[in-house]
């Protein structure tokens, strides 16, 4: 039943006395309310505040992005120029974990060291580049 039709009714279509409630009481208070004096002590525990991330965030480097932001990536030290080829070493970059995507049109000659998707590998090799995983 549409909630619009139930405006003004005391039970909002939920039978007797089981009206849907809104506000902070429904979710146990606002913010850090209800940290507890008895039993749980969830806010007193340091575990509540610290969230450990065990896995490294996977960040792909898209070839079309690389193509359009070459200067920016050179300045950041992610791309180096050696013997007329652009070298991308993902182990040294520290940010990116994989190369993916494809070039828009004719791309630069790339030499990639690290994980590469099948589509990216195909695109790199077509442009005269090389891939070593």
VMD Tcl script that draws the C-alpha trace (Angstrom):
set ca {
  {0.00 0.00 0.00}
  {1.28 3.47 -0.79}
  {2.54 5.45 2.19}
  {0.88 8.61 0.83}
  {-2.55 7.07 1.41}
  {-1.64 6.30 5.01}
  {-0.79 9.88 6.06}
  {-2.71 10.78 9.19}
  {-3.51 7.23 10.20}
  {-2.13 6.37 13.59}
  {-0.74 2.95 12.74}
  {0.48 3.58 9.16}
  {-0.82 0.21 7.99}
  {1.10 -1.82 10.58}
  {-1.72 -3.09 12.73}
  {-2.32 -1.97 16.29}
  {0.45 -0.13 18.08}
  {3.33 -1.13 15.81}
  {3.81 2.17 14.06}
  {7.03 2.77 12.18}
  {9.15 5.24 14.08}
  {11.81 7.61 12.89}
  {14.62 9.43 14.63}
  {17.68 8.62 16.65}
  {15.87 6.32 19.09}
  {15.30 3.82 16.34}
  {19.04 3.47 15.72}
  {20.21 3.54 19.32}
  {21.07 7.22 19.63}
  {23.20 9.68 17.72}
  {26.95 9.49 17.21}
  {28.81 7.71 19.99}
  {25.77 7.34 22.22}
  {25.36 4.07 24.05}
  {29.03 3.25 24.41}
  {28.07 1.36 27.49}
  {28.97 1.36 31.14}
  {27.85 -2.19 31.60}
  {29.09 -5.14 29.64}
  {30.36 -4.19 26.22}
  {32.49 -1.06 26.59}
  {32.80 -0.78 22.82}
  {33.97 2.85 22.77}
  {36.55 2.36 25.49}
  {38.30 -0.23 23.34}
  {41.07 0.97 20.99}
  {39.93 -1.70 18.50}
  {36.83 0.39 17.86}
  {38.88 3.28 16.48}
  {41.64 1.50 14.57}
  {40.76 -0.25 11.33}
  {43.53 -2.36 9.92}
  {43.75 -2.94 6.19}
  {45.53 -6.16 5.45}
  {45.39 -5.94 1.67}
  {46.99 -3.28 -0.48}
  {44.47 -1.27 -2.46}
  {44.54 -2.37 -6.08}
  {44.88 0.62 -8.38}
  {44.95 0.05 -12.15}
  {46.83 2.31 -14.56}
  {44.66 2.76 -17.64}
  {46.49 3.13 -20.97}
  {44.16 5.87 -22.22}
  {44.84 7.81 -18.99}
  {48.57 7.21 -19.41}
  {48.35 8.50 -22.98}
  {46.64 11.74 -21.98}
  {48.67 12.41 -18.79}
  {52.22 11.51 -19.87}
  {53.84 14.67 -18.48}
  {52.10 14.31 -15.13}
  {53.18 10.66 -14.78}
  {56.78 11.50 -15.77}
  {56.95 14.16 -13.06}
  {55.59 11.70 -10.51}
  {58.33 9.22 -11.46}
  {55.95 6.48 -12.58}
  {57.22 6.65 -16.17}
  {60.88 6.89 -17.22}
  {62.22 7.41 -20.73}
  {64.95 5.01 -21.89}
  {66.20 4.36 -25.45}
  {63.18 5.94 -27.13}
  {60.72 3.88 -25.08}
  {58.68 4.80 -22.05}
  {59.36 2.41 -19.17}
  {56.65 1.70 -16.60}
  {57.87 -0.32 -13.59}
  {54.89 -1.03 -11.36}
  {57.00 -2.39 -8.50}
  {58.75 0.99 -8.20}
  {55.62 3.12 -8.65}
  {54.09 2.19 -5.29}
  {50.66 3.41 -6.42}
  {49.60 1.34 -9.40}
  {49.36 -2.46 -9.31}
  {48.25 -3.32 -12.85}
  {48.14 -1.87 -16.37}
  {44.79 -2.21 -18.12}
  {42.67 -0.75 -20.93}
  {43.85 0.19 -24.41}
  {45.28 3.16 -26.29}
  {43.07 5.62 -28.09}
  {44.48 5.59 -31.61}
  {48.28 5.42 -31.90}
  {49.96 5.16 -28.50}
  {53.58 5.55 -27.38}
  {56.08 2.67 -27.30}
  {55.87 1.23 -23.83}
  {57.96 -1.20 -21.87}
  {55.91 -2.47 -18.93}
  {57.27 -4.44 -15.97}
  {54.47 -5.88 -13.83}
  {50.91 -7.18 -14.13}
  {49.15 -6.40 -17.41}
  {45.65 -7.30 -18.58}
  {45.20 -9.23 -21.85}
  {43.64 -6.24 -23.64}
  {46.42 -3.90 -22.50}
  {49.08 -6.42 -23.50}
  {47.59 -6.65 -27.00}
  {47.49 -2.85 -27.32}
  {51.09 -2.41 -26.10}
  {52.46 -5.05 -28.46}
  {50.59 -3.55 -31.46}
  {52.37 -0.24 -30.82}
  {55.81 -1.87 -30.79}
  {56.17 -2.10 -27.03}
  {57.16 -4.96 -24.75}
  {55.69 -6.58 -21.66}
  {57.49 -8.49 -18.91}
  {55.54 -9.78 -15.92}
}
mol new
graphics top color blue
foreach p $ca { graphics top sphere $p radius 0.5 }
foreach p [lrange $ca 0 end-1] q [lrange $ca 1 end] { graphics top cylinder $p $q radius 0.2 }
display resetview
